[in-house]
Amino acid sequence: MTDTDLLIQNLRRENEALRAELEWTGKEIMRLRNQLKMQWIPCSEKLPKEWIDDDNNTYINYLIYMPYFKAASVGVYNDDEESWLFRGVEVKVSHWMPLPDAPKGVNDGSREFWMQEVE
């Protein structure tokens, strides 16, 4: 084996190690990003900027904390009215956070999902 062959072999090993490290780093960034996304945000500090899904013109759900009920649940924010709604009723909310992404591979009702299941 020549010096050039050894050099190429070493570079390939380093390349594989760097790819593995890069893949791990990407996964770790996503894990931390999701962890940060799941922190309570005081309403006194910030309110949702997005409250209507432009794709289907529906409210965007958020996890909300209602101090009167001492409970957390899913609700929506109405920016036009500057109010929070829980099951269609206006409620006082002290904290909120975005909901996590839906699990991958779960039925989202799309035709593509059902076609994959049939095949």
C-alpha positions in Angstrom: 0.0 0.0 0.0 1.4 3.4 -1.0 1.6 6.5 1.1 -1.2 8.0 -1.1 -3.4 5.0 -0.4 -2.8 5.3 3.3 -3.6 9.0 3.2 -6.8 8.4 1.3 -7.8 5.6 3.7 -7.2 7.9 6.7 -9.1 10.8 5.1 -12.1 8.4 4.5 -12.1 7.3 8.1 -12.0 11.0 9.3 -14.8 11.8 6.8 -17.0 9.0 8.2 -16.3 10.1 11.8 -17.1 13.7 10.9 -20.3 12.7 9.2 -21.4 10.7 12.3 -20.6 13.6 14.5 -22.5 16.0 12.3 -25.5 13.7 12.3 -25.4 13.4 16.1 -25.0 17.2 16.4 -28.0 17.8 14.1 -30.2 15.5 16.2 -29.0 17.2 19.4 -29.8 20.6 18.0 -33.3 19.4 17.1 -33.8 17.9 20.6 -32.7 21.1 22.3 -34.8 23.2 20.0 -37.9 21.1 20.8 -37.0 21.3 24.5 -36.7 25.1 24.4 -39.9 25.3 22.4 -41.7 23.6 25.3 -41.3 26.3 27.9 -44.0 28.4 29.4 -44.1 31.9 28.1 -45.7 34.5 30.4 -48.5 36.4 28.6 -47.2 39.6 30.2 -43.9 39.1 28.3 -45.1 37.9 24.9 -48.2 36.8 23.0 -48.4 34.6 19.9 -47.6 36.3 16.7 -49.4 33.7 14.6 -52.9 32.8 15.6 -54.6 31.8 12.3 -53.3 29.1 10.0 -53.4 30.7 6.6 -53.5 27.4 4.8 -56.9 26.4 6.1 -58.0 29.6 7.9 -58.3 27.9 11.3 -57.1 29.0 14.7 -53.7 27.7 15.8 -53.8 25.7 19.1 -51.5 26.5 22.0 -51.0 24.9 25.4 -52.4 27.4 27.9 -52.3 27.7 31.7 -55.5 29.1 33.2 -54.8 30.3 36.8 -58.5 30.4 37.8 -58.9 26.7 37.1 -55.3 25.9 38.1 -55.1 23.8 35.0 -53.4 23.6 31.6 -55.2 22.7 28.4 -55.3 23.5 24.7 -56.7 26.8 23.7 -56.5 29.5 21.0 -55.5 33.1 21.0 -57.6 35.7 19.1 -55.3 38.6 18.2 -58.3 40.7 16.9 -60.0 40.5 20.3 -56.8 40.2 22.3 -58.3 37.3 24.2 -57.8 33.6 24.8 -60.5 31.0 24.1 -60.9 27.6 25.7 -63.6 25.5 24.1 -65.0 28.7 22.6 -65.2 30.5 25.9 -63.0 33.5 26.8 -60.7 32.7 29.7 -57.8 34.4 31.5 -54.5 32.9 30.6 -51.2 33.6 32.5 -48.8 31.4 30.4 -48.8 29.7 27.1 -46.5 27.6 24.8 -46.6 26.2 21.3 -47.7 22.6 21.0 -45.0 20.1 20.1 -44.9 18.7 16.5 -47.2 15.8 15.8 -45.6 12.4 16.1 -44.1 11.1 12.8 -46.0 8.3 11.1 -49.3 9.0 12.9 -52.4 9.2 10.8 -53.0 12.8 9.9 -56.0 12.0 7.8 -54.2 12.5 4.5 -54.9 10.2 1.5 -51.2 9.5 1.2 -51.1 8.0 4.7 -53.9 5.6 3.9 -52.4 4.7 0.5 -49.2 3.8 2.3 -51.0 1.6 4.8 -52.8 -0.3 1.9 -49.7 -1.0 -0.1 
